[in-house]
Amino acid sequence: MCFYGPVQRRMGLLGFLRLSVWQNFLRARHRGFSGNVDGEGYILGGVFVIGAGDQGILLEHREKEFGDAVNLTAVMEAAGKISPRQSAE
């Protein structure tokens, strides 16, 4: 399933000329991530942790460039803040 949101954020071919993008690529490759070529390669991704009920968005991470990874510790902390939904009586 793909959700691109109301506005697709893209980075064109010139994005590959950024030094930080290559550093991200080399770091991921060194850690064993091989990636794939499935899907749309120019759309920047993101991670959202959304709480139950009225909690709203607990964490938002939007890629600023290719390979801009989310902090997994922050994701786990945000997920831990999700309160259980109360059943309607």
C-alpha positions in Angstrom: 0.0 0.0 0.0 1.3 3.5 -0.9 0.1 6.7 0.6 1.6 9.8 -0.9 -0.5 12.3 1.1 -2.2 15.4 -0.3 1.1 16.7 -1.8 3.8 14.5 -3.3 7.3 15.8 -2.4 9.8 14.9 -5.0 13.6 15.2 -5.5 14.8 15.1 -9.1 17.9 13.7 -10.6 20.0 16.6 -9.4 19.3 15.3 -5.9 21.8 12.5 -6.6 24.6 15.1 -6.9 24.4 16.0 -3.2 27.3 14.8 -1.1 24.9 14.0 1.8 22.8 11.7 -0.4 25.9 9.6 -1.3 26.9 9.5 2.3 23.5 8.2 3.2 23.8 5.6 0.4 27.2 4.4 1.5 26.1 4.3 5.2 23.1 2.1 4.3 25.1 -0.1 2.0 27.8 -0.6 4.7 25.0 -1.7 7.2 23.8 -4.3 4.7 20.8 -2.5 3.2 20.6 -3.4 -0.5 17.4 -1.5 -1.3 15.2 -2.2 -4.4 14.1 -0.5 -7.5 10.3 -1.0 -7.0 8.0 2.0 -7.0 8.5 5.6 -7.6 12.1 6.5 -7.1 11.8 10.3 -6.9 9.2 10.7 -4.2 10.5 11.5 -0.8 9.1 9.3 2.0 8.3 9.8 5.6 7.2 8.2 8.9 4.2 9.2 11.0 3.2 7.8 14.4 -0.4 8.6 15.0 -2.0 8.2 18.4 -5.4 6.8 19.2 -8.5 9.0 19.3 -7.7 12.7 19.8 -3.9 12.2 20.4 -3.1 13.2 16.9 0.4 13.0 15.4 2.9 11.9 17.9 5.9 11.8 15.6 6.4 13.2 12.1 9.5 12.6 9.9 9.6 13.7 6.3 12.7 13.0 4.2 14.5 16.1 3.2 16.7 14.2 0.7 17.1 10.6 -0.4 18.2 8.3 2.4 17.3 10.7 5.2 16.4 8.0 7.8 14.1 8.4 10.8 15.5 7.9 14.3 14.1 4.5 15.3 14.5 5.3 19.0 12.2 8.3 18.5 9.7 6.1 16.7 9.6 3.6 19.5 9.2 6.3 22.1 6.3 7.9 20.2 4.7 4.4 19.7 5.0 3.9 23.5 2.9 7.1 24.1 -0.1 5.8 22.2 -2.9 5.4 24.7 -5.3 2.5 24.3 -8.7 3.4 22.8 -11.6 3.4 25.2 -14.5 1.2 24.0 -17.8 3.0 23.5 -20.3 2.0 26.1 
